[in-house]
Amino acid sequence: MKKLFLGIAILFSGSIIAQDTGNFFGGFESNSQWLLDDEGINFVAPEDQFRANNYLLLNYSLGNFTAGVQYESYLPSALLGYAPVYDGKNNIGTYYLNFKNETLDITGGYFYEQFGSGLILRSWEDRQLGLNNALKGIRVNFKPTDYLEVTGVFGQQRNGFEVSDGTIQGVNADMDVSNALKIENVGITVGASYVGRYQDRGTNDTIPSTVNAYGGRLDIDAGKFYGGIEVITKGPDAIANEGALVSNKLYDGTAMLVNAGYAQKGLGINGTFRRLENFSFYSDRLAEGNTFNQQVINYVPGLTKQQDYLLTNIYVYNPQPRLVIESFGQQSGEVGTQFDVFYSLKKGTTLGGKYGTKIAFNFSYWNGLDAEYNVENRWYKAKFVGKGPRLFKDFSIEIKKRLTKEFSTVLTFQDVVIDKGVSLGGPVGTQGDIKAKIGVFEGTYKFGGGKSVRFVLQHLWSEQDRKNWVASVLEYNFNSRFAVYVADAYNYGGVGDIHYYNAGGSYSKGSTRVAINYGRQRGGLICVGGVCRFVPENTGVSANLTVNF
């Protein structure tokens, strides 16, 4: 691999000598915390009170070539809730060299890739989640025609500043059938994927050195209707937990994702169904069960509405694809569905009013698989759907209404039920439910000249967990560049009454943005795009600096 990368670098250097123009671009991002003792939430600041995650990305393109490097620093320690593999370290995190023309796209070094929906393979970076599972190796993308595309990948997955023990290999093909066969009015695309993990099994000859996954998908778009299906099967693999094999027994896995919808002006309907059975896939077989999303090969987000408010983000769903056969709890995956309906009431009608009204409904329901388990002999048998333990149920309605030219409102109501094991940790399906109802009112008034004020009032009713919450946010924008805010989430009716207060602001100019915040962080799951990480309660000052160039 080093020889290949060096050869591409020499070719790239020769191209630079032959030409005298190019494009330099990149960015710098710094996220830091100063943690403070807080008796109100029983938080004692660690010795390394100051923590920072810093990223410097530099890219240079010239002709058909692009090269880049990302330097990362987690000094003196990484932010709370990030994987320990980053603590106290700094180094080059990723680098790459890319050649691209109309038919060929080759990358050596670190790269990101997604096959299909990502259910079989997705490597990506999300700094807020502390996630970067780039592959280090080679990626080749070939487009021989305007209707066929083939991608091959080979490499090891990033794990902190090292790489995984396992080696990943994969091939993906996508074909636009309608374009190839000149079919009009109906769009048909098909795809097929293969991903394999090779890992030395040492002296244990009962576990496989190679685990393969195969998938296929079909998508159809016919006027106002669309739909698709993706099916994946994963070969027999051992089960691990917290860095150790549970046993030498092998289990295969499956995944199915189906979506369908209808869209026209003023109306959109979408439905999604997904079933996962033993569908955790890691670049190191011993990485299964880690809570930091490290060395994950595939993308399994929570298919629920992504909420935006302080209180609607307390009880969020974390997907449950794992197989667990233990005396203290059993699970073999999940099955569920999500429906969205978007409807716009026309302007000038009785209900639509002068400016129209937008209404959004969402419903999601997720169960554990209905399965029979034998702990002593370590086998299980799961039904396709059945009546497994309920893990999550969510219904919400959102109404967006502009009352005047200057004043607009958003009303939200959410009714959520979540399994305590999913929300708080521990075995799922055995600890009971948390039931909550949340109401939110948001108003924004624009004064003109870029000035505006935004306020949010929220309340959560619950008899379980920490009981009731009330929250408010007040934000003032002096212009499009400068804004300040204060917020408070007050938990009352439970063991104690606690305020989670915050105050801060941000300033942007050109491609630079600076933000600062002081306050308390409520502990629990923080989710981005349906992928979650746990953050412990803490108090302190945080700052963010982002510069793009």
Buried (B, 14 or more C-beta within 10 A) or exposed (E): EEEEBEEBBEEBEEBBEEEEEEEEEBBBBBBBBBBBEBEBBEBEBEEEBBBBBBBBBBBBBBBBBBBBBBBBBBBEBBBBBBBEBBBEBEEEBBBBBBBBEEEEBBBBBBBBBBBBBBBBBBBBBBBBBBBBBBBBBBBBBBBEEEBBBBBBBBBBBBBBBEBBBBBBBBBBBBBBBBBBEEEEEEBBBBBBBBBBBBBEBEEEEEBBEBBBBBBBBBBBBEEEBBBBBBBBBBBEBBBBBEEEBBEEBBBBBBBBBBBBBBBEEEEBBBBBBBBBBBBBBBBBBBBBBBEBBBBBBBBBBBBBBBBEBBBBBBBBBBBBBBBBBEEEBBBBBBBBBBBBBBEBBEEEEEEBBEBBBBBBBBBBBBBBBBBEBEEEEBEBEBEEEEEBBBBBBBBBBBBBBBEEEEEBBBBBBBBBBBBBBBBBBEBBBBBEBBBBEBBBEBBBBBEEEEEBEBBBBBBBBBEBBBBBBBBBBBBBBBEEEBBBBBBBBBBEEBEEEBBBBBBBBBBBEEEEBBBBBBBBBBBBBBBBEBBBBBBEBBBBBBBBBBBEE
